[in-house]
């Protein structure tokens, strides 16, 4: 099978390498387009997808359901009241549909290349983060649209905020877990080190705690769960009372606020307040509109109407950008948006067929973190789904070999 009469698929390795590069480092660019996530990943993926479709490459039927929200987003874009917001969201839905499709093919044709680049990516983020925290906070900042951090927060490495740095590391961990990679434990520990000591991202550390909770709930016995919960509680009390903890570090400030009054944690921190408000108002807007699509360019109007009615959310961006992956999908797409979490759930349980504990663990964890402030155009979500598809395919092939 040929790309054209003269170009064969084996010659496409370089283009796949570019796709991996742009997708694993989605925030870097020599020319900024005014957004955090640069368009290089989705542009290269779209071009490759068109070539594959032109050559009538077969693909899993499940990808059709991931393409449907993008097709509907084109209609919403036509009637959008905010064209720039509509284009951003449409590209996000295109990312959701095409990234797992392309990376599924990369894992079929260039698995070793993918694994090598995954390991290299871990080291690159680590080196840049170490240089920033030890020597120069602005190191490599010229490659980013923005570099936002404070003295009480961690570094950003090759992302715009410590939070996004932490989320990238978290998804890299998920990629390592889902694939059969030699010596992957040491890379996972390097990524955990980056989350806790370089990014120092409160939200990502919170995600790790959520993962631990689900892991102990679905994969360990109740006695161990109780013991670890007790240990965590004692550790938090210890941190809150010792004198040598650096109180200017944001993570410890939040822990202290939580221990003093858990109900005030949302009010205490502006970043948490903004992120929780996006989840709350997007889901509320979805329900208030009777599960029907709100479309693009409506969210800011909805906020202007709803904010005066409450006094909890005081740090809320009144733009049309919704800081919630699932929240933005449901608010904009309505009930049609359920297609995406439904497909993700099928992919997860297929990957962990006959492993009910692991299936429940990743079902709850992935669907929990995707409620948070992860952009639609964040390519690592689709890459992770592709690795789960590869995991399913690997298990099926292994079973066939065992039967023979």
For each residue, the residues with C-beta under 8 A, 3 or more apart:
1: 9 55 57
2: 5 6 7 8 9 55
3: 7 8 9 11 12 51 55
4: 7
5: 2
6: 2
7: 2 3 4 11 12
8: 2 3 11
9: 1 2 3 12 109
10: 13
11: 3 7 8 14
12: 3 7 9 15 16 48 51
13: 10 16 17 110 113
14: 11 17 18
15: 12 18 19 44 48
16: 12 13 19 20 48 106 109 110 113
17: 13 14 20 21 113 117
18: 14 15 21 22 44
19: 15 16 22 23 41 44 45 48 102 106
20: 16 17 23 24 106 113 114 117
21: 17 18 24 25 117
22: 18 19 25 26 38 40 41 44
23: 19 20 26 41 45 99 103 379 380 383
24: 20 21 117 118 121
25: 21 22 28 121 124 158
26: 22 23 37 38 40 41 377 378 379 380
27: 36 37 38 143 144 145 158 159 160 164
28: 25 38 143 144 158
29: 32 33 38 40 143 144 145
30: 143
31:
32: 29 38 144 145
33: 29 38 39 145
34: 145
35: 38 39 88 145
36: 27 145 146 160 164 375
37: 26 27 41 375 377 378
38: 22 26 27 28 29 32 33 35 41 145
39: 33 35 42 43 91
40: 22 26 29 43 44
41: 19 22 23 26 37 38 44 45 95 99 379
42: 39 45 46 91 94 95 98 99 377 379
43: 39 40 46 47
44: 15 18 19 22 40 41 47 48
45: 19 23 41 42 48 49 95 98 99 102 379
46: 42 43 49 50 94 98
47: 43 44 50 51
48: 12 15 16 19 44 45 51 52 102
49: 45 46 52 53 98 101 102
50: 46 47 53 54
51: 3 12 47 48 54 55
52: 48 49 55 57 59 102 105
53: 49 50 56 57
54: 50 51
55: 1 2 3 51 52
56: 53
57: 1 52 53 105
58:
59: 52 63 101 104
60: 63 104 389
61: 64
62: 65 66 343 346 347
63: 59 60 66 67 97 100 101
64: 61 67 68
65: 62 68 339 342 343
66: 62 63 69 70 96 97 100 101 339 340 343
67: 63 64 70 71 97
68: 64 65 71 72 336 339
69: 66 72 73 93 96 97 329 333 336 337 339 340
70: 66 67 73 74 90 93 94 96 97
71: 67 68 74 75
72: 68 69 75 76 293 333 336
73: 69 70 76 77 86 89 90 93 94 332 333
74: 70 71 77 78 90
75: 71 72 78 79
76: 72 73 79 80 86 89 90 293 295 296 332 333
77: 73 74 80 83 86 87 89 90 296
78: 74 75
79: 75 76 295
80: 76 77 83 85 86 295 296 297
81: 295 296 297 298
82: 85 86 296 297 300 320
83: 77 80 86 87 297
84: 87 88
85: 80 82 88 89 296 297 319 320 321
86: 73 76 77 80 82 83 89 90 296 297
87: 77 83 84 90 91
88: 35 84 85 91 92 321 377
89: 73 76 77 85 86 92 93 296 328 332 376
90: 70 73 74 76 77 86 87 93 94
91: 39 42 87 88 94 95 377
92: 88 89 95 96 328 375 376 377
93: 69 70 73 89 90 96 97 376
94: 42 46 70 73 90 91 97 98
95: 41 42 45 91 92 98 99 376 377 378 379 382
96: 66 69 70 92 93 99 340 376 381 382
97: 63 66 67 69 70 93 94 100 101
98: 42 45 46 49 94 95 101 102 382
99: 23 41 42 45 95 96 102 103 379 381 382 383 385 386
100: 63 66 97 103 104 382 383 385 386 389
101: 49 59 63 66 97 98 104 105 386
102: 19 45 48 49 52 98 99 105 106 386
103: 23 99 100 106 107 114 382 383 386 387
104: 59 60 100 101 107 108 386 389 390
105: 52 57 101 102 108 109
106: 16 19 20 102 103 109 110 111 113 114 386
107: 103 104 110 111 114 386 387 389 390
108: 104 105 111 390 393
109: 9 16 105 106
110: 13 16 106 107 113 114
111: 106 107 108 114 115 390
112: 115 116
113: 13 16 17 20 106 110 116 117
114: 20 103 106 107 110 111 117 118
115: 111 112 118 119 179 181
116: 112 113 119 120
117: 17 20 21 24 113 114 120 121
118: 24 114 115 121 122 172 175 176 179 181 187
119: 115 116 122 123 181 187
120: 116 117 123 124
121: 24 25 117 118 124 125 172
122: 118 119 125 126 172 187 190 191
123: 119 120 126 127 190
124: 25 120 121 127 128 158
125: 121 122 128 129 157 158 165 168 169 172 194
126: 122 123 129 130 157 190 193 194 198
127: 123 124 130 131
128: 124 125 131 132 139 140 157 158
129: 125 126 132 133 155 157 165 194 198 199
130: 126 127 133 134 198
131: 127 128 134 135 136 139
132: 128 129 135 136 137 138 139 140 155 156 157 198
133: 129 130 137 154 155 198
134: 130 131
135: 131 132 139
136: 131 132 139
137: 132 133 149 155
138: 132 141 147
139: 128 131 132 135 136
140: 128 132 143 144 158
141: 138 144 147
142:
143: 27 28 29 30 140 158
144: 27 28 29 32 140 141 147 156 158 159 160
145: 27 29 32 33 34 35 36 38 160
146: 36 160
147: 138 141 144 156 160
148: 156 160 161
149: 137 153 154 155 156 161 162
150: 153 250
151: 248
152: 248 249 250 253
153: 149 150 162 200 250
154: 133 149 162 165 166 197 198 199 200 201
155: 129 132 133 137 149 162 165 198 199
156: 132 144 147 148 149 159 160 161 162 164 165 199
157: 125 126 128 129 132 165 168 194 198 199
158: 25 27 28 124 125 128 140 143 144 165
159: 27 144 156 164 165 168
160: 27 36 144 145 146 147 148 156 164
161: 148 149 156 164 165
162: 149 153 154 155 156 165 166 199 200 201
163: 166 167 199 201 202 203 204 271 373
164: 27 36 156 159 160 161 167 168
165: 125 129 154 155 156 157 158 159 161 162 168 169 194 198 199 201
166: 154 162 163 169 170 194 195 199 200 201 203 204 205
167: 163 164 170 171 201 203 204 207 374 378 380
168: 125 157 159 164 165 171 172 380
169: 125 165 166 172 173 191 192 194 195 199 204
170: 166 167 173 174 191 195 204 207 208 369
171: 167 168 174 175 380 381 383 384
172: 118 121 122 125 168 169 175 176 187 191 380
173: 169 170 176 177 188 191 192
174: 170 171 177 178 384 387
175: 118 171 172 178 179 380 383 384 387
176: 118 172 173 179 181 184 187 188 191
177: 173 174 184 188
178: 174 175 351 384 387 388 390 391
179: 115 118 175 176 184 387 390 391
180: 394
181: 115 118 119 176 184 187
182:
183: 186 187
184: 176 177 179 181 187 188
185: 188 189
186: 183 189 190
187: 118 119 122 172 176 181 183 184 190 191
188: 173 176 177 184 185 191 192
189: 185 186 192 193
190: 122 123 126 186 187 193 194
191: 122 169 170 172 173 176 187 188 194 195
192: 169 173 188 189 195 196 208
193: 126 189 190 196 197 198
194: 125 126 129 157 165 166 169 190 191 197 198 199
195: 166 169 170 191 192 198 199 201 204 205 208
196: 192 193 199 200 205
197: 154 193 194 200
198: 126 129 130 132 133 154 155 157 165 193 194 195
199: 129 154 155 156 157 162 163 165 166 169 194 195 196 204
200: 153 154 162 166 196 197 205 249 250 251
201: 154 162 163 165 166 167 195 204 205
202: 163 205 206 250 251 254 269 271 272
203: 163 166 167 206 207 271 272 275 372 373
204: 163 166 167 169 170 195 199 201 207 208
205: 166 195 196 200 201 202 208 209 251
206: 202 203 209 210
207: 167 170 203 204 210 211 369 372
208: 170 192 195 204 205 211 212
209: 205 206 212 213 232
210: 206 207 213 214 365 368 369
211: 207 208 214 215 361 365
212: 208 209 215 216 228
213: 209 210 216 217
214: 210 211 217 218 360 361 364 365 368
215: 211 212 218 219 220 361
216: 212 213 219 220 224 225 228
217: 213 214 220 225 361
218: 214 215 357 358 360 361 364
219: 215 216 357 358 361
220: 215 216 217 224 225
221: 224 225
222: 225 226
223: 226 227
224: 216 220 221 227 228
225: 216 217 220 221 222 228 229
226: 222 223 229 230
227: 223 224 230 231
228: 212 216 224 225 231 232
229: 225 226 232 233
230: 226 227 233 234
231: 227 228 234 235
232: 209 228 229 235 236
233: 229 230 236 237
234: 230 231 237 238
235: 231 232 238 239
236: 232 233 239 240 255 258 259
237: 233 234 240 241 259
238: 234 235 241 242
239: 235 236 242 245 252 255 256
240: 236 237 255 256 259
241: 237 238
242: 238 239 245
243:
244:
245: 239 242 249 252
246: 249 252
247: 252 253 256
248: 151 152 253
249: 152 200 245 246 252 253
250: 150 152 153 200 202 253 254 269
251: 200 202 205 254 255
252: 239 245 246 247 249 255 256
253: 152 247 248 249 250 256 257 269
254: 202 250 251 257 258 265 268 269 272
255: 236 239 240 251 252 258 259
256: 239 240 247 252 253 259 260
257: 253 254 260 261 264 265 268 269
258: 236 254 255 261 262 265
259: 236 237 240 255 256 262
260: 256 257 264
261: 257 258 264 265
262: 258 259 265
263: 266
264: 257 260 261 267 268
265: 254 257 258 261 262 268 269 272
266: 263 269 272 273 276 312 313
267: 264 273 312 314
268: 254 257 264 265 272
269: 202 250 253 254 257 265 266 272 273
270: 273 274 315
271: 163 202 203 274 275 315
272: 202 203 254 265 266 268 269 275 276
273: 266 267 269 270 276 277 313 314 315 316
274: 270 271 277 278 313 315 316 317 323
275: 203 271 272 278 279 323 324 372 373
276: 266 272 273 279 280 313
277: 273 274 280 281 313 315 316
278: 274 275 281 282 316 317 322 323 324 327 373
279: 275 276 282 283 323 324 327 371 372
280: 276 277 283 284 313
281: 277 278 284 285 299 302 303 306 313 316
282: 278 279 285 286 299 322 324 327 328 330 331
283: 279 280 286 287 327 330 331
284: 280 281 287 288 306
285: 281 282 288 289 294 298 299 302 306 331
286: 282 283 289 291 294 327 330 331 334
287: 283 284 290 291
288: 284 285
289: 285 286 292 293 294 334
290: 287
291: 286 287 334 335
292: 289 334 335
293: 72 76 289 332 333 334 336
294: 285 286 289 298 299 302 331 332 334
295: 76 79 80 81 298 332
296: 76 77 80 81 82 85 86 89 320 332
297: 80 81 82 83 85 86 300 320
298: 81 285 294 295 301 302 320
299: 281 282 285 294 302 303 319 320 321 322 331
300: 82 297 303 304 318 319 320
301: 298 304 305
302: 281 285 294 298 299 305 306
303: 281 299 300 306 307 316 318
304: 300 301 307 318
305: 301 302 308
306: 281 284 285 302 303 309 310
307: 303 304 310 313 316 318
308: 305
309: 306
310: 306 307 313
311: 314
312: 266 267
313: 266 273 274 276 277 280 281 307 310 316
314: 267 273 311
315: 270 271 273 274 277
316: 273 274 277 278 281 303 307 313
317: 274 278 321 323
318: 300 303 304 307
319: 85 299 300
320: 82 85 296 297 298 299 300
321: 85 88 299 317
322: 278 282 299 327 328 331 332
323: 274 275 278 279 317 327 373
324: 275 278 279 282 327 328 371 372 373 374
325: 328 329 370 371 372 373 374 375 376 378 381
326: 329 330 337 340 341 367 370 371
327: 278 279 282 283 286 322 323 324 330 331 371
328: 89 92 282 322 324 325 331 332 376
329: 69 325 326 332 333 337 340 376
330: 282 283 286 326 327 333 334 337 338
331: 282 283 285 286 294 299 322 327 328
332: 73 76 89 293 294 295 296 322 328 329 337
333: 69 72 73 76 293 329 330 336 337
334: 286 289 291 292 293 294 330 337
335: 291 292 338
336: 68 69 72 293 333 339
337: 69 326 329 330 332 333 334 340 341
338: 330 335 341 342
339: 65 66 68 69 336 342 343
340: 66 69 96 326 329 337 343 344
341: 326 337 338 344 345 367 370
342: 65 338 339 345 346
343: 62 65 66 339 340 346 347
344: 340 341 347 348 366 367 370 385
345: 341 342 348 349 363 367
346: 62 342 343 349 350
347: 62 343 344 350 351 385 388 389 392
348: 344 345 351 352 359 362 363 366 388
349: 345 346 352 353 359 363
350: 346 347 353 388 392
351: 178 347 348 359 362 388 389 391 392 395
352: 348 349 355 356 358 359 362
353: 349 350 359 392 395
354:
355: 352 358 359
356: 352 359 360
357: 218 219 360 361
358: 218 219 352 355 361 362
359: 348 349 351 352 353 355 356 362 363
360: 214 218 356 357 363 364
361: 211 214 215 217 218 219 357 358 364 365
362: 348 351 352 358 359 365 366
363: 345 348 349 359 360 366 367
364: 214 218 360 361 367 368
365: 210 211 214 361 362 368 369
366: 344 348 362 363 369 370 384
367: 326 341 344 345 363 364 370 371
368: 210 214 364 365 371
369: 170 207 210 365 366 372 374
370: 325 326 341 344 366 367 374 381
371: 279 324 325 326 327 367 368
372: 203 207 275 279 324 325 369
373: 163 203 275 278 323 324 325
374: 167 324 325 369 370 378 381
375: 36 37 92 325 378
376: 89 92 93 95 96 325 328 329
377: 26 37 42 88 91 92 95
378: 26 37 95 167 325 374 375 381
379: 23 26 41 42 45 95 99 382 383
380: 23 26 167 168 171 172 175 383 384
381: 96 99 171 325 370 374 378 384 385
382: 95 96 98 99 100 103 379 385 386
383: 23 99 100 103 171 175 379 380 386 387
384: 171 174 175 178 366 380 381 387 388
385: 99 100 344 347 381 382 388 389
386: 99 100 101 102 103 104 106 107 382 383 389 390
387: 103 107 174 175 178 179 383 384 390 391
388: 178 347 348 350 351 384 385 391 392
389: 60 100 104 107 347 351 385 386 392 393
390: 104 107 108 111 178 179 386 387 393 394
391: 178 179 351 387 388 394 395
392: 347 350 351 353 388 389 395 396
393: 108 389 390 396 397
394: 180 390 391 397 398
395: 351 353 391 392 398 399
396: 392 393 399 400
397: 393 394 400 401
398: 394 395 401 402
399: 395 396 402 403
400: 396 397 403 404
401: 397 398 404
402: 398 399
403: 399 400
404: 400 401
